[in-house]
Amino acid sequence: MSAAGASLGFAITQMNNLTANQSNILLLVALVLWAFSFYSGHRFLMKDEGLLWANYAYLEELDTPQGQAFGRERMRGLLKKATLPSSKAAEHWRKMQMACLVFGAVLFVFWKLAVW
């Protein structure tokens, strides 16, 4: 997320004195991709934090008499089933964050080459 934020800041500084032409569209698209990368990073962290709290609750429950009576393996299966959608969502947002960051950087390089 810090790389996406730094990229946003740098791209904004490059927008001074730009005219509206086709080569500057690449910079604008890179800016949008970096903004979405930043957003995706926040979504990933939200999902990941939820998974950490679910795991913490699972580990705390294992020490209780109810958890011991229910069985470690049965509880592990329930935890996995309950957290699978959030786990997949976290992985999706992590991939989106990285893809947007990389594609934004590639577009920025293309913009620099087009302007040069």
C-alpha positions as CSV (number, residue, x, y, z in Angstrom):
1,M,0.0,0.0,0.0
2,S,2.9,2.4,0.7
3,A,4.2,1.8,-2.9
4,A,0.7,2.6,-4.3
5,G,0.5,5.7,-2.2
6,A,4.0,6.9,-3.2
7,S,3.1,6.1,-6.8
8,L,0.0,8.2,-6.6
9,G,1.9,11.1,-5.1
10,F,4.6,11.0,-7.7
11,A,2.1,10.7,-10.6
12,I,0.3,13.8,-9.3
13,T,3.5,15.8,-9.2
14,Q,4.1,14.8,-12.9
15,M,0.7,16.2,-13.9
16,N,1.8,19.8,-13.5
17,N,1.7,21.8,-16.8
18,L,0.3,18.8,-18.8
19,T,-1.9,19.4,-21.8
20,A,-4.8,17.2,-22.8
21,N,-3.4,14.8,-25.5
22,Q,-3.4,11.0,-26.1
23,S,-0.1,10.3,-24.5
24,N,-1.2,11.8,-21.2
25,I,-4.1,9.3,-21.0
26,L,-1.5,6.7,-20.1
27,L,-0.6,8.7,-17.0
28,L,-4.2,9.2,-16.1
29,V,-4.9,5.4,-16.3
30,A,-1.8,4.6,-14.3
31,L,-3.0,7.1,-11.6
32,V,-6.4,5.3,-11.5
33,L,-4.8,1.9,-11.3
34,W,-2.6,3.0,-8.4
35,A,-5.6,4.4,-6.6
36,F,-7.4,1.1,-7.1
37,S,-4.3,-0.7,-5.9
38,F,-4.4,1.4,-2.7
39,Y,-8.1,0.6,-2.2
40,S,-7.4,-3.2,-2.9
41,G,-4.7,-3.1,-0.2
42,H,-7.2,-1.8,2.3
43,R,-9.8,-4.4,1.4
44,F,-7.1,-7.2,1.7
45,L,-6.1,-5.9,5.2
46,M,-9.8,-5.9,6.3
47,K,-10.4,-9.5,5.2
48,D,-7.0,-10.6,6.6
49,E,-7.7,-9.1,10.0
50,G,-11.0,-10.8,10.1
51,L,-9.3,-14.1,9.4
52,L,-6.8,-13.5,12.2
53,W,-9.5,-12.8,14.7
54,A,-11.4,-16.0,13.6
55,N,-8.2,-18.0,14.2
56,Y,-7.7,-16.3,17.5
57,A,-11.2,-17.2,18.6
58,Y,-10.7,-20.8,17.4
59,L,-7.5,-21.1,19.5
60,E,-9.1,-19.6,22.6
61,E,-12.1,-21.9,22.2
62,L,-9.9,-25.0,22.2
63,D,-8.9,-24.4,25.8
64,T,-12.5,-24.3,27.1
65,P,-14.3,-27.5,28.2
66,Q,-16.8,-27.1,25.4
67,G,-14.0,-26.9,22.8
68,Q,-12.3,-30.0,24.2
69,A,-15.6,-31.9,24.3
70,F,-16.4,-30.9,20.7
71,G,-13.1,-32.1,19.5
72,R,-10.1,-30.4,17.9
73,E,-10.6,-31.9,14.4
74,R,-14.3,-31.1,14.2
75,M,-13.6,-27.5,15.3
76,R,-10.8,-27.2,12.7
77,G,-13.1,-28.4,10.0
78,L,-15.8,-25.9,11.0
79,L,-13.3,-23.0,11.2
80,K,-12.0,-23.9,7.7
81,K,-15.5,-24.1,6.3
82,A,-16.5,-20.8,8.0
83,T,-13.4,-18.9,6.9
84,L,-13.0,-20.2,3.3
85,P,-15.1,-17.4,1.7
86,S,-13.1,-14.7,3.5
87,S,-9.9,-16.4,2.7
88,K,-10.7,-16.5,-1.0
89,A,-11.8,-12.8,-0.9
90,A,-8.5,-11.8,0.8
91,E,-6.5,-13.6,-1.8
92,H,-8.6,-11.9,-4.6
93,W,-7.9,-8.4,-3.1
94,R,-4.2,-9.2,-2.6
95,K,-3.9,-10.2,-6.3
96,M,-5.8,-7.2,-7.4
97,Q,-3.5,-4.9,-5.4
98,M,-0.4,-6.3,-7.0
99,A,-1.8,-6.4,-10.5
100,C,-2.9,-2.8,-10.4
101,L,0.4,-1.7,-8.9
102,V,2.4,-3.4,-11.6
103,F,0.1,-2.4,-14.6
104,G,0.2,1.1,-13.3
105,A,4.0,1.1,-13.3
106,V,4.1,-0.3,-16.8
107,L,1.7,2.3,-18.1
108,F,3.8,5.0,-16.4
109,V,6.9,3.8,-18.2
110,F,5.0,3.8,-21.5
111,W,3.9,7.3,-20.8
112,K,7.5,8.4,-20.1
113,L,8.6,6.9,-23.3
114,A,5.7,8.5,-25.2
115,V,6.5,11.9,-23.8
116,W,10.2,11.5,-24.3
